[in-house]
Amino acid sequence: MYILDVIPIAKNVGASTLSYFSTKKIQAGAMVTIPVRSSKISALVISVHDVRDRKSELKSASFQLKSIISHDGYTSLPEWYIDAIGATMISCVTPAGMLIASLTAKPLLDRLLSHVTKTARPATRTADQSNLKSERFAFARSLRERLAYYKTYIRQEFAFGRSVIVVCPTLRMISILHTLLYRGIENRVVILHSSLTKKQHDEAFSLIEKSGPPLVILMTPSYIGLPRNDIGTILVEEEHSPFYYRDNRPRLDTRSFLENVAIALGARLIFADTCLRISTVWRAEHGELRELQPLSLRLGYTASLQIVDMRKNSQKNKISFQESSASENMSSIACQDTHKIKKAYSLFSPELMRAISQSRIQNKKICLLTTRTGYAPLTICNDCSTVLRCPSCDIPLILHQGKKDTRTYLCHRCQYSSPSSNECQECGSWRLSLVGTGIERIAEELRATSPSTNIYTVSQEATPRSKDIDLVLKNFYSDPHGLLLGTSKLIPYIDTTIDIVGVVSFDSLLALPHYTIGENVLGSCIHLLDNVQNALIIQTRYPDDVILKTLASRRLREYIDGELRDRQSFGYPPSMTLIRISVITTKESKEEKLRMLYELFGSYDPDMYLGPSKDKQKKTLYTLMRISPDAWRREVKNHTESHLVNSLRSLSMSYEIEINPPHIV
């Protein structure tokens, strides 16, 4: 009789390891099917013990061990991948099975779990890899300079018999790099991403699994666990992209996981971008990363940058309102029922209107960007100042434009919807005002000012899938009178085929209360300047904003130094490591959870505060701890004896743990 310690491969199992018994001796690395509650799930065996060696432990246990259901063979999960999962499990305090299920693309995981053998596989790490210490680099250059380096570097790695993995945050970047890198090595370039068909996946996997010549593999992060033994370099492209951070559970930075993969594999890791994250620059300057080439902190864009002060525009186009009498007929359009606009206020400056007009005359392609979805993000009562909110989760409702001039309020969190209202929910007043400008309102004004222009829209509502975006772009490029309008979802698709980009409201880009929002906006603007053909026009009411000054001066050094000083003052990464615990609570259970959390973590001087949840009757209770990076590394290194790590592990699945989240609320 044997006891097996296994990793359950499932997203909804909170334990990192579970124990089962087996009548047959099974080696570590085997795949077994185990019972968990009423389900049957796959699990990976990580250790095997004779029952006689754990007899006393079994006698004192408060539960009875169950037997495995079946032994399914031995996994093709690479040894180094399991090691990287183990390292991430400790540093992110997340169950290993949840990490495997969440960080591995389903087509890849299905293939790895289905391709099993009757006998244990030989080690997937070569002798050279086992003895090789991973080198980690930072590489800050323009895309053109990076591509020139990659072409030479890839051929050098091929000469040494080593494959190169290029990880990209978006499908669009994979497409761009494939187009620019594949010439001359067409048969040695493989693409992996979620939009491939099953047949395309199988063809790619078959090529990768062959022990043939080295390859260049372009992929999104969830395909990093592919069974290839000659990987020499993992190149993380567009390192600053926020898409590397997972928005759903387990919430973690996949760049950290890729770093753990490189360490476990003994491969070289390169973080590359035009503008690296501030934390990455800090790590390079403090010796945690080496500089592949001296970091370039000066921007080299060739497009024209035009910053338009909208305060001057608003002085020329003031809005005046006149209240309607109660006897006037109410229209079906919310918030225009009680006001008549005497003089329309334009969302577009003369400079941007001129660019739109000239683009049609000169047959140029123009794109307008905004951050807000819907017609207006806020509706406020002018009498009692109440904001129209979702009755379910208590966040502001967004007004959306429907067909035939109908409008609907929609909650983007729980999908609650209601017809547009003519009255305040609190006081019954008809004096409602729209605040903010959404993409639908911009489209409405474009149709009014330029009725012959065809508008092609990219947003979460209009184009939820990447193939929807591709179709919109195809139609836009084939239309000489087309104008492209999009939210931030469109930014990765901006390239040199676009002549002019206009940012309708730069200030709204900074509206999110994230400590990383500044560098994210800066990175997006640099991406636009690097890729647009002719000009970037930015409309703002704060032309002296430090980000705009940085773009105009082309010097990143002052911005980075100032941001690092601010983060050190407020206790944000990289000067501190943030540990955030969140749990949904009711009014009745709040005190009990507060007391329990304070008993566990009170010695770390936590900040405890409440935030909204999807359920209006409940709140999210946050516990935020700050600890120095060196202290956190010591806690992780000695995790078996660490009070902090073990206390975090003791929390149930209802508690969500995040290490260095990009925002604290």
N, C-alpha and C positions, 0 to 999 in steps of 0.2 A: 504494500500500500504506500502511495506517495502523495505528498502535498505539493500542489502547484501554485506558485504565485503568478498571477496573470494581470495583464493590462487590458481592461475591457475597452474595446474600440467603439465608443458611442459618445454622442454629445451630451446625453442627459444622465450620465453616471458620474456622481461626484467623487468617488473614491479613485485614487491613482492606481492602487492595486487591490485585487481581491484574491482570496485563497479558496481552492477547491481540492478535492482528493481524486485520485485516479488509481485504478488497480494495475495499470501498466506504467512502466518508467518511460517518461517522455522527456526528450532533451529540450533545453532552453532554445527559443526560436521557433517552437512549434505553434501552429494555429489550432485552437480548440473552440468548440461551441459550448457556451456556458448558459445556465439559467440565471436571469436577473429579474426578480419579481415575476411577472407573467410573460416575460419576453425571452427569446433566445438570441444571443448576440455573439459575434466573433470576439476572440480574445487572443492576445499574444503571451505565450509563456516566457517569463523572464528568469525564473529560478525553480529548481526542483529539490525537494527534501524528502528523505526517508521519514515515514511517520514515527519511527522509533526515536528519532532525534528531536522530535517536538511533542513528545507524549505529555510532558507536564504542562506545556502551553495549551494543548488541546483540552486537558482536564479542567483548567481554570477558565476556559472561554465561556462566555455567556450565550453562545449560539452554537448550532451544529453545522459542521461543514457539509456542503452539498457536493455531489459528484459532477464532473464535467459530463456533457451530453455526448460529445464525440471528439475524436482526435482527427483533424482535417488535413494533416500533413505539415510541411515546414515552409515557412514564409519566404517570399522573395524580397521582403522589406530590407533595404540595405542596413548593414550593421551600423554604419556611421550615421544613418538617418535616425535610428533608434537612440543612439547616443545623444544626438542633437535634441531630440524630443525630451530626453531625460534632463538635459541641462536647462532647457526652456521650462520644463515642469517645475524645477526648483526656483529659477530666477523670477518666473511669473506667477508662482504659487497656483498652478492650474493642473488638474488631473491629466496624466499622460494620454489616456484614452481619448479624452475630449480634444486634446491637441492633435492627435493623429487624425481623428475624424474631421476636425475643422480645418486643419492646415494642409490637408492632402486633397487634391481635386478628386471628385468622385470617380471619374473614368480611370484615373491612375490607381486609386485605392482599390477599386473593384478588380483591376487587373492584378495588382500585387497580392490581393487576398485569394484570388481564384487560381493564380499560378503557383501551386504548392507542389512539393515533392514528397515522396515517401521517406526519404532520408534527409538528414540535416545538410543544409547547403554549406559549402566552404565559405570562409570569411570573405566578405565583399570588399574589405579594405586591403589593398596590396601592401607588401612589406615596405615599399618606399613611402606610401601614404602614412603608415603607422609611425614612421620615424620622422615625418616631416612636420615642422612647426608652421602653422598657418601665418602668413604675412597679411596684414591688413593695411589698405592704402586709402587715401583721399585724393580725388582727381577733379579739380575745378578748372574746366576749360569750356569754351563754346562748343556747340554740337558739331560744327564743322571741324574744329581741332580734335575733338574726341574721336570722330569717325576716322580721320586720317591716322590717328594713333592705333585704333582698333584694327584697321586693315593690316598694318605691319605686325602688330602684336599677335593676332590670330595665326598668321602664317608662321611666326616664330614658335608658338605653342604646338602647331601641327608638326613642325620639324622635330620637336621633342616627344611626339606621340601623345600629346595631351589635348583633351577636349576643353572647350570654353563654353560656359553657361552664361547667357546674358538675360538677366531678370528685368522685366519692364513692368511698370504699374498699370499700364493700359494696353488694350489691344491695338490702339492707334499707334503707339510707340513701337510695338512689335512690327507692325506693317511698315513703318518708316525705316527702321533699322534693317529689316529684311530686304527692302528695295535697294538700300544703299550699300549693303555688305555682301550680298550673295554673288555678285559678279566674280567669275573665276573659280568659285567654290560651290557651284549650284547643287552638286550632288552631296554636299557635306553640310548643308544647312537644314535644320529641323525646326518646325514651329509647333508650340503647344499652348493652347489657350481654350477657354470654355466654349467658344463658338464653333469649334470643330465638330464635324459629324463623327459618329461612331467609327465609320470606315476610315476617316482621316486620322482619328486617334489610334486605331489599330495599326495603320501603316507607319505612323510616327513611332509608336512603341516598338514595333518590330525592328525598325532601323536602329533605334537606340540600343536595343537589347543584343544586337549582333556585335561580336567582338571584331569589328572591322576598323577602318581608319578613324582617327579622331574627328569629332563633329563640332559645329557651332550650333548650340541649342538655344533658341529664343523662346522665352516662356514667361508666364505670370508666376508669382511666388508659389502658388499651390502645387506646382509640378516639380518642385525641387527634389522630391524623394525618388526620382527615377533611378532604376538599377543600372548605373554606369560606373565602371571601375577606373576610368582614365581621366576623371575630371581634375583639371589643373587650376582652373580659375573660375570664380563666381563673380560676375560683373553686375553690380546693381545700378542700373541706369535710372536717370531722373530721380536721384536719391531724395530730393526735397519733397517729392509728391506726397500729399496727404492720403492718397489712395493706398499707401502701404500700411496704414493703420486700420485694423479691423473694427467696423462699426457695430458688429454683433458679437455675442458671446462665443468664445472667450475674446475679450477686447485686449488686443496686444499689438505691438509694433512688429510686423513681419520682418523688418530689417534686422531686428535683434535675433530673430530666429535664423535668418540667413547667415548671420555672423556665427551663430552656434554651429550651423551646418558646416561652414568653412573650417572652423576649428576642429570639429570632429573628423572631417574629411582630410585635413592637412592641406587644404587648397588655399590659393591666394584669393583674397577678397578685395574688390575695388569698389568704393563708393564714388559714383561719378555724376556730375551735373554741372550746369553753367554756374548756378548759385547753390552751393551746398547748404544743408541746414546749419544753423548757428551752433548747435550742439556738436555737429561733426567737425566744423572748423575748430571749435574749442578742443575737441579730442585730438585733432592733428597738432595743434599748437602746444598741447600738454603731453605729447609723446605717446598717446594711446593708439594713434594711427600714424603711419608714415605718409609722406607726401610723394605721390608717384612722380609728379613734377611740381615745382614751386607753385603753391596755390595762387590762382589768378583772382584777385579781388577787385579788378577793374573791368567794367562792362565794355564789350566791343561791338555793340549792335550798330548796324548801318542804317536802319529805318529812321524816319523822322519822328521825334516825340513832340507832341503839342499838348500843353496843359492849359485848359480853358477855365477861367474863373467864372463860375455860374452866378456869382453875386452881382456881377455887372449886368448879366443877362436878365436877372430877376428885377433889377431896378428899372429896366426898360419895359418889362412886361409884368406889371403888378396885377394881382387878381383882386377884383372887387365883387362882393356878393350882395345880393339883395334878397331878404327873406320873402318867401311867397306867402300870400294870404291863405288862411285856413280853407277858404272856399275854392281854391284852385284845385283842379283835378290832379290826383297823385299819379305819377308815372310808375311803371313797374321796375324802374331802375333805382336801386337803393342809393341813398346819399346825394342824389341829384333832385330829390323830391322837394327839398326845402330851400334850394339855392338856385339862382340863375346867374350864370357866368356872363358878366358884361364883356370882359376882354379875356380871351383865352391865353393861358400861360403855356408857352412852348417848353417841352421837355428837351428840346434840341437847341444848342447854341447856333448862332449864325455860321460859325466855323464848321460845325458838324453838318448843318443843312447844306452848306456849300460843297462839302465833300460828297454828300449823298447825291446832289445834283450833278456834280462833275463826273462821278463814277458812271452815271448813266450815259452822259454825253461821250465820255472817253472809253466806254465799254470796259470798265474796271469792276472788280469784285470787291464788295464792301460787306462788312460784318459788324453788327452792333451787339454789345454784351451788357447784361444786367444780372443782378443776383436774385431778384425777387420773382417768385412764381405768381401766377394768378393776375388779378387786375389791381388789387390793393392789399397790402399785408395787414393793415389795421383799420378798424372802424371805431370812431370815438364819438361819444355824445358831447355836444357843445354845452349842454346845460349842467350835467352831473359828472362829466369827465369819465364815464364808464367806458371801458373797452369791451367790445363785443367778443365774448369768449365761448369756447366749446363747453357745453353743459356736462360733458363726460370727463374730459381731462384738464379743463380749466386753462387752456392756452388760447391765444388770440385766433379767431377764425379768419381765413383768407377769402376775400371775395373773388370769384371766378366768373369770367364772361362766358355765357352759353350761346346757343344758337338763337337766332331771331331776337336779339337784344335781351334775352333772359339772363339773369345773374343768380348765382348760388354761392352760399357760404360753405366752405369746406374746411374741416380740420385735417391737417396733413399727418397727424399722429394716429388718430383712431378712425379716420375716414368718415366721421359724422358729417352730415350735410343737411342744409335747410335752405328754403327759398330766401332770397334777399328780403330783409326786413325794412319797413318804413318807420319803425318806432324803436326807441331805446328800451332794452329789456328791464331796466331799473326804474326809470321815471316816466316812460311813455312819450318822451319828447320826440318831435320829428326832426330836430336839428342835429342830424348825424353828418360827420365829416369823414372822408377817406384820407388816410395818412399813408404816405409812401407810394412808390410807383412799381407796379409789377409788369411782367413781360407782356401781358395782354393789353394793358393800357398803352404801352409803347407801340404795340402793333396797331392799336386803334388810331393813335395820332399819326403814325406813318401812312395809314390808308387815307386819312383826312388831308395830309399835306402833300402826299405823293400817290394819288389814286391809281396811277398806271404802273406802280411798282408791285411786283409779285413778292410776297413775304414768305420765307421758308423758316420755320420755327424749330428749334432744338431745345427741349426742356424735358423734365422728368415725366410730365403729363403727356406731352405730344410725342416724345420718342423714348419710351421706357427701355428699349433694347438697342444694342449696338447696330443691328441690321436696320432698324428704323432710322437711325442717324445716317447710315450709309446711303439709304434711299433718298432721304431729304437732301444730302449733299450732292448726290448724283443729279437730282432734278435742279438744284440751285446752279450747279456749274454749267448745265445745258441751257439755262435761261439767261439771255443777255440783259434782261430787265429785272433780274432777281436781286433780292437783298436778304442776307442771312441774319437771323435774329436768334439769340440764344442766351441761356443762363451759363453758369460756370461749367456746366456739363460739356459745353462746346469747346472750352479752352484747349483741351488736348488735341482737337482736330484742326486747330489753326495752323496753317503752314504757308509756304511761299506762294501758293496759288491764290491767297487772299491779298489784295492790294492795300486795303485800308481797314483798320479795326477801330471802332469807336466804343469807348466805355461810357455808357450813358450816365451812370452815377457811381463814381469811384468811392464816395463816402460810405455807401451802403455795403461795400466789400468789407469794411472794418467793423460792421455792426455786431458780429458774433463775439461773445465775451470769452474768448480763448486767449491764453497767453501766447500762443503760437500764431495768432491770426495775422500779425504784422509781417512775419517772415513768409507766411503762406501767400499773402497778397503780393509781396515783393517778388516772390518766385514766379507767380502767375504773370505779373507784368513783364518780367524779364523773358519769360517764355514767349509772350506776345511780341516783344521787341525783336527777339532773335528769329522769329519765324515769319512775321508779316513782311510783305514785299516792300511797301512804300512808307506807310505812316501809321502811328498809333495816336489817336486823339482821346484824351482823358478829360472828362467834365467833372469838376469838383467845386465845392464851396470852401475848401481849405487848401489852396494852392501851396501853402507853406508846410504842409504835412511832411514829416521826415522821410517817408517812403518816396514821395514825389521828388523831394530834393535829392535823394540818393539816386533815383533814376536819371535825373537831369545832370547830376555831376559825374555819373558813371563810377563813382567810388563807393565800394561796399565797406571799407575798413571802419569808417566812422559809425555807420549804422550798426555793424556787428558789435563794436566796442560799447556803444550806448545800450544796445539790447542786453548784452551780458551784464552790464552794471545794474540795469533795472531788474533783471532776473535774480541777481545775487541779493539785491535789496529786499525783494519780495519772497525769496526762498523758492524759486522755480528752477527746473533743470536748465543747464547741466550742473549748476552749483549745488543743487540738492536733488535727492531722489524723492519723488512723490509716491505715496502708497494710499490709494483711495478705496474705501470699502463702501458699497451702496446696498441698501436693502429696502424693499417696499414695506411700509408700516401703516397701521391704522392709528387713530388717536388713542385707542385703548392700550395697544401694545407698544407704543413709542417709549414710554418710561422704562419698561422692562428691557427693551433692546438697548436703550441708552446705558442703562446700568450694567448690562452684560458686556457691552463693548468697552465701557470705561474700565471695568475690572480687568479685561484682557490687555488693553492698550493705553491705559491712563498714564503709565510711566513714560510714554513717548510724546506727551503733551499734544494730543490730537485736537484738531478743530472739528466740531460736530455741528451740522446744520441740516436744515430741511430743504427739499426741492420738490418740484411738481412730479406727478406720476401720470400714467395713462388713465388711471381711475381717479376721478375728482374726489372721491371719498377717502382716498389714501394719499400718502406723501412718500417721497424717497428720502430716507435718512442717510446722510453722507458722513463718513469718518475719514478725515484727511490727516495723514502723518507725513512729516518731513524728516528725512534722515540723510546724512552726508553720503555721497556715492561710495566712499571708502568703507564706511560703516556697513552699508548695505551689502557690499561685496563680501565683507567678512561674515555677515549673517548668512549669506548664500553658501559660502564656502564651508561653513560649519553648520549647515542646515539641520543636521540631526540633533544638535545640542542647542540650537538657537530658539530662545523663548519667542521671539517675534515671528519667525517662520512657522514654528509649530502652532502658535496661537492662530495665525492666518489659516493654516491647514485645518484647524479644528472647526472652523465655521462651516455651516451647512450650505447646501447648494443655493439656498435662497439669498445668500450673500455673494455679491459679485466683487472681485478684487481686480484692481488695475494698477499696474506699475508705470509711473510716468505717463498718465493720460494727457492728451493734448489740451484738455480743459478740466476745470475743477467743479463746474456746475452743469 
